[in-house]
Amino acid sequence: MWAHTASSSGRAYIDALVDAGFDKSAMQVTEDLTTVGNAAESIQFSVRWGDRQCLVGQVGPSTGEPVTMVMDQLAEGRCLVGRTRSIDW
């Protein structure tokens, strides 16, 4: 995704993960824009993977190359801390 478009659009990454076979209802993504309307320096996205793990990624101009890792889920079954964007498209 990053190599082809250098996009930091959360929707683009969620759509790519869905196309790869991941369940959209198991995903979280942060906002594309800051509170003042500027493009975010980076976005984070995640997919719950089973009952214990998450695939977590970060991409954007401030990160250089995309970063991904598999991490343990948080206690409440979420992958990202804080407010995330509704994935209702």
C-alpha positions in Angstrom: 0.0 0.0 0.0 2.6 2.5 1.1 5.0 1.6 -1.8 2.3 2.2 -4.4 0.5 5.3 -3.0 2.5 6.7 0.0 -1.0 7.1 1.4 -1.7 7.8 5.1 -5.4 7.3 4.6 -6.8 5.1 7.3 -9.6 3.9 5.0 -7.0 2.8 2.3 -5.3 0.6 4.8 -8.5 -0.8 6.3 -9.8 -1.5 2.8 -6.5 -3.3 1.9 -6.7 -5.4 5.0 -10.3 -6.4 4.2 -9.2 -7.2 0.6 -6.5 -9.5 2.1 -9.2 -11.4 4.1 -9.2 -9.7 7.5 -12.4 -9.0 9.4 -13.3 -5.3 9.3 -15.3 -5.7 12.6 -12.0 -6.6 14.3 -10.2 -3.4 13.2 -9.4 0.0 14.7 -7.8 3.0 13.0 -6.8 6.5 14.2 -7.9 9.7 12.6 -6.4 10.9 9.3 -6.6 14.6 10.3 -5.5 16.5 13.4 -7.9 18.4 15.6 -7.1 21.6 13.5 -7.7 19.8 10.2 -4.1 19.1 9.1 -3.1 15.7 7.7 -1.9 13.5 10.6 1.9 12.9 10.7 1.1 9.2 11.2 -1.9 6.9 11.6 -2.2 3.6 13.4 -4.3 0.7 12.4 -4.9 -2.7 14.0 -6.7 -6.0 13.6 -7.6 -8.3 16.5 -6.0 -11.6 15.7 -7.6 -14.5 17.6 -8.3 -14.1 21.3 -5.0 -12.8 22.4 -3.1 -10.9 19.7 -3.3 -7.9 17.4 -1.6 -7.0 14.2 -0.7 -3.3 14.7 0.7 -0.9 12.1 1.8 2.7 11.8 2.3 4.6 8.6 2.8 8.2 7.6 5.3 10.9 6.7 6.8 10.9 10.2 7.5 7.2 10.3 9.4 6.8 7.0 8.7 3.2 6.1 5.5 1.5 7.5 6.0 -0.3 10.8 4.0 -3.4 11.8 4.2 -5.9 14.6 2.1 -8.5 16.4 1.3 -7.5 20.0 -0.8 -8.8 22.9 -4.4 -7.5 23.0 -5.2 -5.0 25.8 -7.3 -6.2 28.7 -10.6 -5.2 27.2 -9.9 -6.9 23.9 -8.9 -3.8 22.0 -5.6 -3.2 20.2 -5.1 0.5 20.2 -5.3 2.9 23.3 -7.4 6.0 23.1 -10.1 7.2 20.7 -10.2 5.6 17.3 -12.3 6.3 14.2 -15.5 4.5 13.4 -15.2 2.1 10.6 -18.7 2.3 9.1 -18.0 2.6 5.4 
